[in-house]
Amino acid sequence: MSKYIVEVVTSSVYSSVQAEKGGATRIELCAALATAGVSPSTGMLEMVKQHVSIPVFVMVRPREGDFTYTDAEIEVMKREIDLAKKSGADGFVFGILNKDGTVNVEQTTELVKHCRPLPAVFHRAFDCTPNLFEALETIIQTGCIRILTSGGRASGNEGATNLIRLNEQAAGRITIMPGGGLRPDTFSEVFHPDIKEYHLSGRVPIKSDMYPTLFEMDYAETDEKAIRQVVSYIEKNQ
């Protein structure tokens, strides 16, 4: 069995099934991936859980836009966590910042506690912080088990050097999981033997065959082959 984990972010039952067929070891389930993801419906979560056997972590994000939240929005997030627990979630993913971009320790810790006994992950809001290395120490204090990050850059490939530094600083206290635009053809640029978890969508465009309308009908889904390529690369180089 591989000592590496490949997490695939999906927003549909089809993509989740394709991810598992390709060898993914975990799903991050979201809605509206074009907006960097918001909370999925409980109906979607329940159906995904019926169709895959790997763990499913759920995005908790009440709206698109920035990562500063009102007290009312925090209450929405808590309610989403409660409903997702009942629908079979295996863990949760969120990120909460202050207006200056630093980690909102109070609200993050509050949500981490609300997730228990399930684990919580801090997502790429981390990449918006003014100092990644200070933010890393802060997030460890909140109780999150993992950070999804592109190393503070637009993509994980561009942030590869920072990802290695963050992983070294974490020193096993929290997991650093590279993500952000990872693709099979460039995965070698971000892979490092000491970094054990990776995050990607593996999506390919799907051309709609519906008759022309005023709206954009094309979409994207995870491709089993794309995930398989990444998993195969890891297996050959671990």
Secondary structure per residue as TSV (DSSP state, phi and psi in degrees):
chain	resnum	aa	ss	phi	psi
A	1	M	-	360.0	138.4
A	2	S	-	-68.0	143.5
A	3	K	S	-87.8	4.1
A	4	Y	-	-107.0	151.6
A	5	I	E	-117.2	132.7
A	6	V	E	-113.2	112.6
A	7	E	E	-100.1	134.3
A	8	V	E	-116.8	128.3
A	9	V	E	-86.8	128.0
A	10	T	E	-134.3	165.7
A	11	S	S	-136.7	17.1
A	12	S	S	-153.3	163.5
A	13	V	H	-63.8	-44.7
A	14	Y	H	-57.1	-50.3
A	15	S	H	-62.8	-37.8
A	16	S	H	-64.2	-41.5
A	17	V	H	-65.7	-43.7
A	18	Q	H	-60.5	-39.8
A	19	A	H	-61.6	-46.5
A	20	E	H	-66.1	-40.1
A	21	K	H	-60.9	-33.9
A	22	G	T	-77.5	-7.8
A	23	G	T	107.5	9.2
A	24	A	-	-60.6	148.0
A	25	T	S	-107.6	-6.3
A	26	R	E	-160.2	149.7
A	27	I	E	-110.5	139.2
A	28	E	E	-108.3	116.8
A	29	L	E	-98.4	127.0
A	30	C	-	-134.2	176.7
A	31	A	B	-124.1	161.6
A	32	A	-	51.4	59.2
A	33	L	G	-62.0	-25.3
A	34	A	G	-64.9	-18.6
A	35	T	G	-106.3	22.5
A	36	A	T	74.1	11.7
A	37	G	-	93.4	137.0
A	38	V	B	-132.9	176.5
A	39	S	-	-60.4	134.0
A	40	P	-	-79.2	164.6
A	41	S	-	-74.0	156.5
A	42	T	H	-66.9	-31.1
A	43	G	H	-61.5	-43.1
A	44	M	H	-63.3	-45.6
A	45	L	H	-58.8	-46.6
A	46	E	H	-61.7	-40.2
A	47	M	H	-70.0	-39.4
A	48	V	H	-62.2	-43.9
A	49	K	H	-62.0	-30.4
A	50	Q	H	-72.3	-24.2
A	51	H	H	-106.0	-10.5
A	52	V	-	-128.4	158.1
A	53	S	-	-109.8	-7.3
A	54	I	S	-86.4	160.1
A	55	P	-	-60.4	146.8
A	56	V	E	-124.0	112.8
A	57	F	E	-94.6	141.8
A	58	V	E	-111.3	129.3
A	59	M	E	-66.3	135.0
A	60	V	-	-120.2	96.7
A	61	R	-	-147.5	112.5
A	62	P	S	-75.7	-12.8
A	63	R	S	-164.4	166.3
A	64	E	S	-78.2	175.0
A	65	G	S	102.2	-149.3
A	66	D	-	-76.0	-177.4
A	67	F	S	-114.1	25.3
A	68	T	-	-102.7	131.7
A	69	Y	-	-127.2	142.9
A	70	T	-	-76.0	168.7
A	71	D	H	-60.0	-38.1
A	72	A	H	-64.1	-39.7
A	73	E	H	-67.6	-35.4
A	74	I	H	-63.0	-39.4
A	75	E	H	-65.5	-36.8
A	76	V	H	-60.7	-44.5
A	77	M	H	-62.8	-39.9
A	78	K	H	-62.6	-42.6
A	79	R	H	-65.0	-39.4
A	80	E	H	-63.0	-38.6
A	81	I	H	-62.8	-45.7
A	82	D	H	-58.6	-46.7
A	83	L	H	-67.0	-40.1
A	84	A	H	-67.9	-34.5
A	85	K	H	-58.6	-45.8
A	86	K	H	-66.4	-24.7
A	87	S	T	-96.2	6.6
A	88	G	T	102.8	11.7
A	89	A	-	-56.8	145.9
A	90	D	-	-102.6	-8.7
A	91	G	E	175.0	175.6
A	92	F	E	-134.2	153.8
A	93	V	E	-132.5	124.2
A	94	F	E	-158.8	171.7
A	95	G	-	-153.9	131.6
A	96	I	-	-130.8	127.2
A	97	L	B	-122.6	161.0
A	98	N	-	-84.9	171.0
A	99	K	T	-63.4	-25.4
A	100	D	T	-86.1	4.9
A	101	G	S	91.2	-8.5
A	102	T	S	-75.4	162.1
A	103	V	B	-68.7	132.2
A	104	N	-	-81.6	97.1
A	105	V	H	-65.2	-44.3
A	106	E	H	-62.3	-51.8
A	107	Q	H	-68.5	-37.9
A	108	T	H	-64.3	-47.2
A	109	T	H	-61.1	-39.1
A	110	E	H	-60.4	-43.9
A	111	L	H	-73.0	-36.8
A	112	V	H	-58.1	-45.3
A	113	K	H	-63.9	-36.5
A	114	H	H	-68.4	-27.6
A	115	C	H	-72.6	-26.1
A	116	R	T	-58.4	143.2
A	117	P	T	-85.6	6.2
A	118	L	S	-82.9	151.9
A	119	P	-	-78.7	157.8
A	120	A	E	-124.1	143.7
A	121	V	E	-122.6	139.1
A	122	F	E	-93.8	122.1
A	123	H	-	-87.5	-162.0
A	124	R	G	-71.9	5.7
A	125	A	G	-55.4	-28.4
A	126	F	G	-51.7	-37.5
A	127	D	G	-72.0	-9.8
A	128	C	G	-90.9	-6.7
A	129	T	S	-73.3	149.0
A	130	P	S	-70.1	-22.8
A	131	N	-	-141.3	103.5
A	132	L	H	-59.2	-37.7
A	133	F	H	-76.4	-31.2
A	134	E	H	-73.0	-41.1
A	135	A	H	-62.0	-35.5
A	136	L	H	-57.3	-48.2
A	137	E	H	-63.8	-38.7
A	138	T	H	-64.3	-44.2
A	139	I	H	-65.7	-36.1
A	140	I	H	-56.9	-39.9
A	141	Q	H	-66.8	-25.1
A	142	T	H	-78.3	-17.0
A	143	G	T	100.2	1.7
A	144	C	-	-63.2	146.9
A	145	I	-	-97.0	-14.2
A	146	R	E	-155.5	151.2
A	147	I	E	-124.0	124.4
A	148	L	E	-88.8	124.7
A	149	T	E	-153.0	149.7
A	150	S	-	-103.9	19.1
A	151	G	T	70.3	26.4
A	152	G	T	78.2	9.2
A	153	R	S	-115.9	176.5
A	154	A	S	-64.9	-28.6
A	155	S	S	-141.1	159.4
A	156	G	T	-62.7	-32.7
A	157	N	T	-63.1	-44.3
A	158	E	T	-67.1	-30.9
A	159	G	T	-95.7	16.4
A	160	A	H	-55.4	-41.6
A	161	T	H	-63.6	-44.9
A	162	N	H	-64.3	-35.2
A	163	L	H	-61.4	-40.5
A	164	I	H	-65.4	-43.4
A	165	R	H	-63.8	-42.0
A	166	L	H	-63.6	-41.7
A	167	N	H	-64.0	-38.8
A	168	E	H	-65.5	-42.6
A	169	Q	H	-66.5	-38.4
A	170	A	H	-61.4	-37.7
A	171	A	T	48.5	41.4
A	172	G	T	83.0	-3.8
A	173	R	S	-76.3	-25.6
A	174	I	S	-154.7	152.0
A	175	T	E	-88.1	132.3
A	176	I	E	-98.9	121.0
A	177	M	E	-117.9	106.6
A	178	P	E	-62.8	140.2
A	179	G	-	-159.0	-179.3
A	180	G	S	98.6	89.0
A	181	G	S	72.3	18.1
A	182	L	-	-68.8	133.4
A	183	R	-	-132.8	153.7
A	184	P	G	-56.3	-39.1
A	185	D	G	-75.5	-15.9
A	186	T	G	-123.2	10.5
A	187	F	G	-60.2	-31.5
A	188	S	G	-60.7	-23.9
A	189	E	G	-72.2	-22.8
A	190	V	T	-110.6	-18.5
A	191	F	-	-65.7	134.5
A	192	H	-	-140.7	132.5
A	193	P	T	-55.4	-28.3
A	194	D	T	-84.7	-11.0
A	195	I	-	-99.3	120.7
A	196	K	-	-99.3	-12.0
A	197	E	E	-130.5	143.8
A	198	Y	E	-138.7	150.9
A	199	H	E	-131.4	128.8
A	200	L	E	-155.6	169.1
A	201	S	-	-100.5	-34.0
A	202	G	-	60.1	30.0
A	203	R	E	-85.2	148.5
A	204	V	E	-128.4	151.1
A	205	P	E	-69.9	142.7
A	206	I	E	-116.4	122.4
A	207	K	-	-84.6	121.3
A	208	S	-	-71.4	139.1
A	209	D	-	-103.1	13.7
A	210	M	S	-72.7	150.9
A	211	Y	-	-59.9	151.2
A	212	P	-	-57.1	137.9
A	213	T	-	-136.6	-175.0
A	214	L	S	-74.7	-13.0
A	215	F	S	-109.0	155.8
A	216	E	-	-73.4	122.7
A	217	M	-	-108.6	-12.0
A	218	D	-	-71.8	156.1
A	219	Y	E	-152.3	-171.7
A	220	A	E	-138.6	148.0
A	221	E	E	-137.6	154.9
A	222	T	E	-63.6	139.3
A	223	D	-	-107.8	122.9
A	224	E	H	-52.5	-42.2
A	225	K	H	-63.8	-38.0
A	226	A	H	-64.0	-42.8
A	227	I	H	-66.6	-41.2
A	228	R	H	-60.7	-37.7
A	229	Q	H	-62.0	-44.1
A	230	V	H	-66.2	-45.0
A	231	V	H	-61.5	-41.6
A	232	S	H	-64.1	-40.5
A	233	Y	H	-60.6	-46.2
A	234	I	H	-62.0	-44.5
A	235	E	H	-60.5	-34.3
A	236	K	H	-78.8	-21.2
A	237	N	H	-117.9	5.4
A	238	Q	-	-79.3	360.0
